[in-house]
Amino acid sequence: MRSIEDVTSWPSYTEEQVGSKRKLWLLDEDRVRWLFKYPRPSTGEHWAEAVAADVASLLGIPHAFIHLAQRAGELGTVSRDFTNWP
């Protein structure tokens, strides 16, 4: 069973302007950027994205690192910024 990570304390870096959904870049305690995505109401987009990442992992397919998350009581997902991957 997946846990839901509370990212409320992570500082906001900037809003993401690309795409149709509300998104926000955050910085974790190590200053790594994560994209918090708010799902559209009643769509299940957050858990569907997490399940898709799990399936990709099981199949050995490259994928974004996705965690279920909540920010100030709102559910969503966070995905690690892969553009500056070590």
PABAFI-296622 format. One record per atom (N, C-alpha, C): x, y, z; atom name; residue number from 1; residue in three letters. Coordinates in Angstrom, 3 decimals, padded with zeros to 6 digits. Layout:
N
<kolvex X="X" Y="Y" Z="Z" at="CA" i="NUM" aa="ala"/>
...
END
This chain:
86
<kolvex X="000.832" Y="-001.182" Z="000.000" at="N" i="1" aa="met"/>
<kolvex X="000.000" Y="000.000" Z="000.000" at="CA" i="1" aa="met"/>
<kolvex X="000.877" Y="001.246" Z="000.000" at="C" i="1" aa="met"/>
<kolvex X="000.530" Y="002.199" Z="-000.826" at="N" i="2" aa="arg"/>
<kolvex X="001.289" Y="003.442" Z="-000.917" at="CA" i="2" aa="arg"/>
<kolvex X="000.948" Y="004.386" Z="000.229" at="C" i="2" aa="arg"/>
<kolvex X="001.941" Y="005.109" Z="000.689" at="N" i="3" aa="ser"/>
<kolvex X="001.693" Y="006.155" Z="001.676" at="CA" i="3" aa="ser"/>
<kolvex X="001.480" Y="007.481" Z="000.937" at="C" i="3" aa="ser"/>
<kolvex X="000.910" Y="008.419" Z="001.642" at="N" i="4" aa="ile"/>
<kolvex X="000.697" Y="009.752" Z="001.080" at="CA" i="4" aa="ile"/>
<kolvex X="001.660" Y="010.692" Z="001.779" at="C" i="4" aa="ile"/>
<kolvex X="002.565" Y="011.270" Z="001.004" at="N" i="5" aa="glu"/>
<kolvex X="003.588" Y="012.145" Z="001.567" at="CA" i="5" aa="glu"/>
<kolvex X="003.028" Y="013.549" Z="001.768" at="C" i="5" aa="glu"/>
<kolvex X="003.229" Y="014.084" Z="002.965" at="N" i="6" aa="asp"/>
<kolvex X="002.787" Y="015.449" Z="003.245" at="CA" i="6" aa="asp"/>
<kolvex X="003.889" Y="016.424" Z="002.833" at="C" i="6" aa="asp"/>
<kolvex X="003.614" Y="017.217" Z="001.808" at="N" i="7" aa="val"/>
<kolvex X="004.610" Y="018.169" Z="001.285" at="CA" i="7" aa="val"/>
<kolvex X="004.228" Y="019.608" Z="001.620" at="C" i="7" aa="val"/>
<kolvex X="003.345" Y="019.768" Z="002.602" at="N" i="8" aa="thr"/>
<kolvex X="002.885" Y="021.102" Z="002.981" at="CA" i="8" aa="thr"/>
<kolvex X="004.040" Y="022.000" Z="003.401" at="C" i="8" aa="thr"/>
<kolvex X="005.027" Y="021.446" Z="004.074" at="N" i="9" aa="ser"/>
<kolvex X="006.142" Y="022.262" Z="004.576" at="CA" i="9" aa="ser"/>
<kolvex X="007.199" Y="022.547" Z="003.509" at="C" i="9" aa="ser"/>
<kolvex X="007.120" Y="021.884" Z="002.358" at="N" i="10" aa="trp"/>
<kolvex X="008.104" Y="022.134" Z="001.309" at="CA" i="10" aa="trp"/>
<kolvex X="007.856" Y="023.514" Z="000.709" at="C" i="10" aa="trp"/>
<kolvex X="008.897" Y="024.340" Z="000.619" at="N" i="11" aa="pro"/>
<kolvex X="008.680" Y="025.683" Z="000.058" at="CA" i="11" aa="pro"/>
<kolvex X="008.350" Y="025.633" Z="-001.430" at="C" i="11" aa="pro"/>
<kolvex X="007.543" Y="026.579" Z="-001.828" at="N" i="12" aa="ser"/>
<kolvex X="007.175" Y="026.722" Z="-003.235" at="CA" i="12" aa="ser"/>
<kolvex X="008.332" Y="027.355" Z="-003.992" at="C" i="12" aa="ser"/>
<kolvex X="008.644" Y="026.784" Z="-005.157" at="N" i="13" aa="tyr"/>
<kolvex X="009.717" Y="027.307" Z="-006.003" at="CA" i="13" aa="tyr"/>
<kolvex X="009.118" Y="028.230" Z="-007.064" at="C" i="13" aa="tyr"/>
<kolvex X="008.138" Y="027.734" Z="-007.801" at="N" i="14" aa="thr"/>
<kolvex X="007.442" Y="028.524" Z="-008.819" at="CA" i="14" aa="thr"/>
<kolvex X="006.234" Y="027.746" Z="-009.319" at="C" i="14" aa="thr"/>
<kolvex X="005.286" Y="028.428" Z="-009.934" at="N" i="15" aa="glu"/>
<kolvex X="004.161" Y="027.744" Z="-010.568" at="CA" i="15" aa="glu"/>
<kolvex X="004.594" Y="027.263" Z="-011.940" at="C" i="15" aa="glu"/>
<kolvex X="004.052" Y="026.121" Z="-012.348" at="N" i="16" aa="glu"/>
<kolvex X="004.317" Y="025.587" Z="-013.686" at="CA" i="16" aa="glu"/>
<kolvex X="003.230" Y="026.102" Z="-014.620" at="C" i="16" aa="glu"/>
<kolvex X="003.619" Y="026.759" Z="-015.704" at="N" i="17" aa="gln"/>
<kolvex X="002.662" Y="027.370" Z="-016.623" at="CA" i="17" aa="gln"/>
<kolvex X="002.239" Y="026.448" Z="-017.759" at="C" i="17" aa="gln"/>
<kolvex X="003.021" Y="025.409" Z="-018.037" at="N" i="18" aa="val"/>
<kolvex X="002.743" Y="024.533" Z="-019.167" at="CA" i="18" aa="val"/>
<kolvex X="001.648" Y="023.539" Z="-018.789" at="C" i="18" aa="val"/>
<kolvex X="000.691" Y="023.336" Z="-019.681" at="N" i="19" aa="gly"/>
<kolvex X="-000.371" Y="022.361" Z="-019.466" at="CA" i="19" aa="gly"/>
<kolvex X="-001.656" Y="023.000" Z="-018.975" at="C" i="19" aa="gly"/>
<kolvex X="-002.677" Y="022.165" Z="-018.873" at="N" i="20" aa="ser"/>
<kolvex X="-004.001" Y="022.673" Z="-018.521" at="CA" i="20" aa="ser"/>
<kolvex X="-004.326" Y="022.512" Z="-017.040" at="C" i="20" aa="ser"/>
<kolvex X="-003.545" Y="021.710" Z="-016.320" at="N" i="21" aa="lys"/>
<kolvex X="-003.821" Y="021.483" Z="-014.903" at="CA" i="21" aa="lys"/>
<kolvex X="-002.967" Y="022.384" Z="-014.029" at="C" i="21" aa="lys"/>
<kolvex X="-003.458" Y="022.628" Z="-012.824" at="N" i="22" aa="arg"/>
<kolvex X="-002.732" Y="023.428" Z="-011.838" at="CA" i="22" aa="arg"/>
<kolvex X="-001.545" Y="022.629" Z="-011.305" at="C" i="22" aa="arg"/>
<kolvex X="-000.348" Y="023.226" Z="-011.365" at="N" i="23" aa="lys"/>
<kolvex X="000.881" Y="022.561" Z="-010.924" at="CA" i="23" aa="lys"/>
<kolvex X="001.779" Y="023.571" Z="-010.225" at="C" i="23" aa="lys"/>
<kolvex X="002.631" Y="023.066" Z="-009.358" at="N" i="24" aa="leu"/>
<kolvex X="003.494" Y="023.915" Z="-008.558" at="CA" i="24" aa="leu"/>
<kolvex X="004.823" Y="023.214" Z="-008.320" at="C" i="24" aa="leu"/>
<kolvex X="005.937" Y="023.902" Z="-008.587" at="N" i="25" aa="trp"/>
<kolvex X="007.256" Y="023.345" Z="-008.285" at="CA" i="25" aa="trp"/>
<kolvex X="007.561" Y="023.605" Z="-006.819" at="C" i="25" aa="trp"/>
<kolvex X="008.037" Y="022.560" Z="-006.139" at="N" i="26" aa="leu"/>
<kolvex X="008.398" Y="022.628" Z="-004.722" at="CA" i="26" aa="leu"/>
<kolvex X="009.848" Y="022.203" Z="-004.546" at="C" i="26" aa="leu"/>
<kolvex X="010.426" Y="022.580" Z="-003.425" at="N" i="27" aa="leu"/>
<kolvex X="011.782" Y="022.147" Z="-003.070" at="CA" i="27" aa="leu"/>
<kolvex X="011.710" Y="021.303" Z="-001.809" at="C" i="27" aa="leu"/>
<kolvex X="012.273" Y="020.079" Z="-001.863" at="N" i="28" aa="asp"/>
<kolvex X="012.285" Y="019.248" Z="-000.662" at="CA" i="28" aa="asp"/>
<kolvex X="013.408" Y="019.704" Z="000.268" at="C" i="28" aa="asp"/>
<kolvex X="013.589" Y="018.982" Z="001.370" at="N" i="29" aa="glu"/>
<kolvex X="014.591" Y="019.385" Z="002.364" at="CA" i="29" aa="glu"/>
<kolvex X="016.017" Y="019.344" Z="001.830" at="C" i="29" aa="glu"/>
<kolvex X="016.268" Y="018.615" Z="000.738" at="N" i="30" aa="asp"/>
<kolvex X="017.592" Y="018.567" Z="000.104" at="CA" i="30" aa="asp"/>
<kolvex X="017.711" Y="019.539" Z="-001.069" at="C" i="30" aa="asp"/>
<kolvex X="016.697" Y="020.406" Z="-001.243" at="N" i="31" aa="arg"/>
<kolvex X="016.641" Y="021.406" Z="-002.323" at="CA" i="31" aa="arg"/>
<kolvex X="016.478" Y="020.762" Z="-003.700" at="C" i="31" aa="arg"/>
<kolvex X="015.894" Y="019.559" Z="-003.740" at="N" i="32" aa="val"/>
<kolvex X="015.563" Y="018.882" Z="-004.992" at="CA" i="32" aa="val"/>
<kolvex X="014.176" Y="019.350" Z="-005.404" at="C" i="32" aa="val"/>
<kolvex X="014.023" Y="019.657" Z="-006.696" at="N" i="33" aa="arg"/>
<kolvex X="012.728" Y="020.138" Z="-007.193" at="CA" i="33" aa="arg"/>
<kolvex X="011.778" Y="018.975" Z="-007.461" at="C" i="33" aa="arg"/>
<kolvex X="010.520" Y="019.160" Z="-007.060" at="N" i="34" aa="trp"/>
<kolvex X="009.439" Y="018.210" Z="-007.287" at="CA" i="34" aa="trp"/>
<kolvex X="008.246" Y="018.991" Z="-007.812" at="C" i="34" aa="trp"/>
<kolvex X="007.535" Y="018.398" Z="-008.764" at="N" i="35" aa="leu"/>
<kolvex X="006.344" Y="019.033" Z="-009.320" at="CA" i="35" aa="leu"/>
<kolvex X="005.113" Y="018.462" Z="-008.621" at="C" i="35" aa="leu"/>
<kolvex X="004.383" Y="019.315" Z="-007.911" at="N" i="36" aa="phe"/>
<kolvex X="003.128" Y="018.907" Z="-007.280" at="CA" i="36" aa="phe"/>
<kolvex X="002.012" Y="019.178" Z="-008.269" at="C" i="36" aa="phe"/>
<kolvex X="001.238" Y="018.138" Z="-008.576" at="N" i="37" aa="lys"/>
<kolvex X="000.129" Y="018.275" Z="-009.530" at="CA" i="37" aa="lys"/>
<kolvex X="-001.190" Y="018.057" Z="-008.800" at="C" i="37" aa="lys"/>
<kolvex X="-002.074" Y="019.036" Z="-008.946" at="N" i="38" aa="tyr"/>
<kolvex X="-003.424" Y="018.943" Z="-008.385" at="CA" i="38" aa="tyr"/>
<kolvex X="-004.305" Y="018.230" Z="-009.400" at="C" i="38" aa="tyr"/>
<kolvex X="-005.015" Y="017.179" Z="-009.006" at="N" i="39" aa="pro"/>
<kolvex X="-005.897" Y="016.504" Z="-009.960" at="CA" i="39" aa="pro"/>
<kolvex X="-007.179" Y="017.304" Z="-010.173" at="C" i="39" aa="pro"/>
<kolvex X="-007.786" Y="017.115" Z="-011.328" at="N" i="40" aa="arg"/>
<kolvex X="-009.108" Y="017.692" Z="-011.537" at="CA" i="40" aa="arg"/>
<kolvex X="-010.087" Y="016.931" Z="-010.640" at="C" i="40" aa="arg"/>
<kolvex X="-011.101" Y="017.613" Z="-010.111" at="N" i="41" aa="pro"/>
<kolvex X="-012.031" Y="016.973" Z="-009.173" at="CA" i="41" aa="pro"/>
<kolvex X="-012.690" Y="015.719" Z="-009.745" at="C" i="41" aa="pro"/>
<kolvex X="-012.805" Y="014.719" Z="-008.909" at="N" i="42" aa="ser"/>
<kolvex X="-013.526" Y="013.470" Z="-009.196" at="CA" i="42" aa="ser"/>
<kolvex X="-012.996" Y="012.707" Z="-010.409" at="C" i="42" aa="ser"/>
<kolvex X="-011.696" Y="012.830" Z="-010.714" at="N" i="43" aa="thr"/>
<kolvex X="-011.122" Y="012.119" Z="-011.861" at="CA" i="43" aa="thr"/>
<kolvex X="-010.228" Y="010.960" Z="-011.458" at="C" i="43" aa="thr"/>
<kolvex X="-009.664" Y="011.002" Z="-010.252" at="N" i="44" aa="gly"/>
<kolvex X="-008.727" Y="009.963" Z="-009.841" at="CA" i="44" aa="gly"/>
<kolvex X="-007.379" Y="010.083" Z="-010.526" at="C" i="44" aa="gly"/>
<kolvex X="-007.103" Y="011.243" Z="-011.127" at="N" i="45" aa="glu"/>
<kolvex X="-005.836" Y="011.416" Z="-011.853" at="CA" i="45" aa="glu"/>
<kolvex X="-004.623" Y="011.168" Z="-010.970" at="C" i="45" aa="glu"/>
<kolvex X="-004.704" Y="011.532" Z="-009.702" at="N" i="46" aa="his"/>
<kolvex X="-003.545" Y="011.375" Z="-008.825" at="CA" i="46" aa="his"/>
<kolvex X="-003.216" Y="009.904" Z="-008.586" at="C" i="46" aa="his"/>
<kolvex X="-004.209" Y="009.092" Z="-008.237" at="N" i="47" aa="trp"/>
<kolvex X="-003.896" Y="007.683" Z="-008.001" at="CA" i="47" aa="trp"/>
<kolvex X="-003.618" Y="006.938" Z="-009.301" at="C" i="47" aa="trp"/>
<kolvex X="-004.246" Y="007.361" Z="-010.411" at="N" i="48" aa="ala"/>
<kolvex X="-003.978" Y="006.704" Z="-011.700" at="CA" i="48" aa="ala"/>
<kolvex X="-002.526" Y="006.927" Z="-012.127" at="C" i="48" aa="ala"/>
<kolvex X="-002.010" Y="008.123" Z="-011.894" at="N" i="49" aa="glu"/>
<kolvex X="-000.615" Y="008.408" Z="-012.238" at="CA" i="49" aa="glu"/>
<kolvex X="000.333" Y="007.569" Z="-011.374" at="C" i="49" aa="glu"/>
<kolvex X="000.007" Y="007.421" Z="-010.096" at="N" i="50" aa="ala"/>
<kolvex X="000.841" Y="006.618" Z="-009.203" at="CA" i="50" aa="ala"/>
<kolvex X="000.818" Y="005.147" Z="-009.616" at="C" i="50" aa="ala"/>
<kolvex X="-000.338" Y="004.624" Z="-009.964" at="N" i="51" aa="val"/>
<kolvex X="-000.450" Y="003.235" Z="-010.413" at="CA" i="51" aa="val"/>
<kolvex X="000.328" Y="003.023" Z="-011.706" at="C" i="51" aa="val"/>
<kolvex X="000.230" Y="003.956" Z="-012.641" at="N" i="52" aa="ala"/>
<kolvex X="000.964" Y="003.844" Z="-013.911" at="CA" i="52" aa="ala"/>
<kolvex X="002.470" Y="003.799" Z="-013.663" at="C" i="52" aa="ala"/>
<kolvex X="002.964" Y="004.599" Z="-012.732" at="N" i="53" aa="ala"/>
<kolvex X="004.394" Y="004.578" Z="-012.403" at="CA" i="53" aa="ala"/>
<kolvex X="004.781" Y="003.236" Z="-011.782" at="C" i="53" aa="ala"/>
<kolvex X="003.923" Y="002.680" Z="-010.928" at="N" i="54" aa="asp"/>
<kolvex X="004.203" Y="001.370" Z="-010.327" at="CA" i="54" aa="asp"/>
<kolvex X="004.261" Y="000.277" Z="-011.388" at="C" i="54" aa="asp"/>
<kolvex X="003.318" Y="000.300" Z="-012.323" at="N" i="55" aa="val"/>
<kolvex X="003.289" Y="-000.703" Z="-013.393" at="CA" i="55" aa="val"/>
<kolvex X="004.542" Y="-000.572" Z="-014.260" at="C" i="55" aa="val"/>
<kolvex X="004.902" Y="000.651" Z="-014.613" at="N" i="56" aa="ala"/>
<kolvex X="006.107" Y="000.869" Z="-015.417" at="CA" i="56" aa="ala"/>
<kolvex X="007.340" Y="000.332" Z="-014.698" at="C" i="56" aa="ala"/>
<kolvex X="007.411" Y="000.555" Z="-013.406" at="N" i="57" aa="ser"/>
<kolvex X="008.539" Y="000.052" Z="-012.618" at="CA" i="57" aa="ser"/>
<kolvex X="008.599" Y="-001.470" Z="-012.655" at="C" i="57" aa="ser"/>
<kolvex X="007.454" Y="-002.123" Z="-012.470" at="N" i="58" aa="leu"/>
<kolvex X="007.411" Y="-003.585" Z="-012.500" at="CA" i="58" aa="leu"/>
<kolvex X="007.813" Y="-004.152" Z="-013.860" at="C" i="58" aa="leu"/>
<kolvex X="007.491" Y="-003.416" Z="-014.927" at="N" i="59" aa="leu"/>
<kolvex X="007.818" Y="-003.862" Z="-016.286" at="CA" i="59" aa="leu"/>
<kolvex X="009.205" Y="-003.437" Z="-016.746" at="C" i="59" aa="leu"/>
<kolvex X="009.898" Y="-002.658" Z="-015.912" at="N" i="60" aa="gly"/>
<kolvex X="011.232" Y="-002.194" Z="-016.276" at="CA" i="60" aa="gly"/>
<kolvex X="011.224" Y="-001.089" Z="-017.319" at="C" i="60" aa="gly"/>
<kolvex X="010.134" Y="-000.343" Z="-017.392" at="N" i="61" aa="ile"/>
<kolvex X="010.001" Y="000.754" Z="-018.362" at="CA" i="61" aa="ile"/>
<kolvex X="010.423" Y="002.056" Z="-017.679" at="C" i="61" aa="ile"/>
<kolvex X="011.238" Y="002.875" Z="-018.330" at="N" i="62" aa="pro"/>
<kolvex X="011.604" Y="004.170" Z="-017.738" at="CA" i="62" aa="pro"/>
<kolvex X="010.351" Y="005.007" Z="-017.448" at="C" i="62" aa="pro"/>
<kolvex X="010.358" Y="005.668" Z="-016.304" at="N" i="63" aa="his"/>
<kolvex X="009.196" Y="006.455" Z="-015.897" at="CA" i="63" aa="his"/>
<kolvex X="009.610" Y="007.519" Z="-014.892" at="C" i="63" aa="his"/>
<kolvex X="008.732" Y="008.469" Z="-014.680" at="N" i="64" aa="ala"/>
<kolvex X="008.951" Y="009.494" Z="-013.657" at="CA" i="64" aa="ala"/>
<kolvex X="008.762" Y="008.872" Z="-012.281" at="C" i="64" aa="ala"/>
<kolvex X="009.480" Y="009.389" Z="-011.298" at="N" i="65" aa="phe"/>
<kolvex X="009.301" Y="008.959" Z="-009.914" at="CA" i="65" aa="phe"/>
<kolvex X="008.111" Y="009.716" Z="-009.346" at="C" i="65" aa="phe"/>
<kolvex X="007.037" Y="009.001" Z="-009.059" at="N" i="66" aa="ile"/>
<kolvex X="005.772" Y="009.590" Z="-008.626" at="CA" i="66" aa="ile"/>
<kolvex X="005.456" Y="009.143" Z="-007.203" at="C" i="66" aa="ile"/>
<kolvex X="005.034" Y="010.086" Z="-006.383" at="N" i="67" aa="his"/>
<kolvex X="004.547" Y="009.782" Z="-005.038" at="CA" i="67" aa="his"/>
<kolvex X="003.182" Y="010.426" Z="-004.869" at="C" i="67" aa="his"/>
<kolvex X="002.268" Y="009.698" Z="-004.239" at="N" i="68" aa="leu"/>
<kolvex X="001.030" Y="010.341" Z="-003.820" at="CA" i="68" aa="leu"/>
<kolvex X="001.402" Y="011.361" Z="-002.754" at="C" i="68" aa="leu"/>
<kolvex X="000.750" Y="012.508" Z="-002.788" at="N" i="69" aa="ala"/>
<kolvex X="001.116" Y="013.566" Z="-001.855" at="CA" i="69" aa="ala"/>
<kolvex X="-000.117" Y="014.377" Z="-001.484" at="C" i="69" aa="ala"/>
<kolvex X="000.056" Y="015.153" Z="-000.437" at="N" i="70" aa="gln"/>
<kolvex X="-000.963" Y="016.118" Z="-000.068" at="CA" i="70" aa="gln"/>
<kolvex X="-000.259" Y="017.399" Z="000.343" at="C" i="70" aa="gln"/>
<kolvex X="-000.884" Y="018.500" Z="000.004" at="N" i="71" aa="arg"/>
<kolvex X="-000.346" Y="019.824" Z="000.330" at="CA" i="71" aa="arg"/>
<kolvex X="-001.493" Y="020.651" Z="000.894" at="C" i="71" aa="arg"/>
<kolvex X="-001.357" Y="021.022" Z="002.145" at="N" i="72" aa="ala"/>
<kolvex X="-002.385" Y="021.816" Z="002.825" at="CA" i="72" aa="ala"/>
<kolvex X="-003.762" Y="021.164" Z="002.692" at="C" i="72" aa="ala"/>
<kolvex X="-003.803" Y="019.835" Z="002.823" at="N" i="73" aa="gly"/>
<kolvex X="-005.056" Y="019.109" Z="002.788" at="CA" i="73" aa="gly"/>
<kolvex X="-005.558" Y="018.738" Z="001.410" at="C" i="73" aa="gly"/>
<kolvex X="-004.880" Y="019.176" Z="000.354" at="N" i="74" aa="glu"/>
<kolvex X="-005.294" Y="018.834" Z="-001.015" at="CA" i="74" aa="glu"/>
<kolvex X="-004.446" Y="017.678" Z="-001.518" at="C" i="74" aa="glu"/>
<kolvex X="-005.110" Y="016.642" Z="-002.031" at="N" i="75" aa="leu"/>
<kolvex X="-004.404" Y="015.474" Z="-002.556" at="CA" i="75" aa="leu"/>
<kolvex X="-003.868" Y="015.753" Z="-003.954" at="C" i="75" aa="leu"/>
<kolvex X="-002.790" Y="015.059" Z="-004.307" at="N" i="76" aa="gly"/>
<kolvex X="-002.197" Y="015.169" Z="-005.627" at="CA" i="76" aa="gly"/>
<kolvex X="-001.029" Y="014.211" Z="-005.735" at="C" i="76" aa="gly"/>
<kolvex X="-000.119" Y="014.524" Z="-006.635" at="N" i="77" aa="thr"/>
<kolvex X="001.110" Y="013.741" Z="-006.771" at="CA" i="77" aa="thr"/>
<kolvex X="002.293" Y="014.685" Z="-006.828" at="C" i="77" aa="thr"/>
<kolvex X="003.457" Y="014.167" Z="-006.473" at="N" i="78" aa="val"/>
<kolvex X="004.709" Y="014.878" Z="-006.713" at="CA" i="78" aa="val"/>
<kolvex X="005.566" Y="013.993" Z="-007.596" at="C" i="78" aa="val"/>
<kolvex X="006.233" Y="014.622" Z="-008.553" at="N" i="79" aa="ser"/>
<kolvex X="007.173" Y="013.895" Z="-009.401" at="CA" i="79" aa="ser"/>
<kolvex X="008.500" Y="014.652" Z="-009.380" at="C" i="79" aa="ser"/>
<kolvex X="009.569" Y="013.886" Z="-009.231" at="N" i="80" aa="arg"/>
<kolvex X="010.901" Y="014.472" Z="-009.128" at="CA" i="80" aa="arg"/>
<kolvex X="011.316" Y="015.072" Z="-010.463" at="C" i="80" aa="arg"/>
<kolvex X="011.956" Y="016.236" Z="-010.407" at="N" i="81" aa="asp"/>
<kolvex X="012.474" Y="016.902" Z="-011.606" at="CA" i="81" aa="asp"/>
<kolvex X="013.570" Y="016.043" Z="-012.209" at="C" i="81" aa="asp"/>
<kolvex X="013.357" Y="015.572" Z="-013.429" at="N" i="82" aa="phe"/>
<kolvex X="014.351" Y="014.714" Z="-014.074" at="CA" i="82" aa="phe"/>
<kolvex X="015.290" Y="015.489" Z="-014.998" at="C" i="82" aa="phe"/>
<kolvex X="015.079" Y="016.799" Z="-015.138" at="N" i="83" aa="thr"/>
<kolvex X="015.945" Y="017.580" Z="-016.026" at="CA" i="83" aa="thr"/>
<kolvex X="017.313" Y="017.824" Z="-015.439" at="C" i="83" aa="thr"/>
<kolvex X="017.442" Y="017.760" Z="-014.115" at="N" i="84" aa="asn"/>
<kolvex X="018.730" Y="017.951" Z="-013.455" at="CA" i="84" aa="asn"/>
<kolvex X="019.123" Y="016.714" Z="-012.656" at="C" i="84" aa="asn"/>
<kolvex X="018.803" Y="015.555" Z="-013.212" at="N" i="85" aa="trp"/>
<kolvex X="019.077" Y="014.301" Z="-012.527" at="CA" i="85" aa="trp"/>
<kolvex X="020.573" Y="014.095" Z="-012.388" at="C" i="85" aa="trp"/>
<kolvex X="021.013" Y="013.660" Z="-011.175" at="N" i="86" aa="pro"/>
<kolvex X="022.469" Y="013.485" Z="-010.965" at="CA" i="86" aa="pro"/>
<kolvex X="023.097" Y="012.463" Z="-011.879" at="C" i="86" aa="pro"/>
END
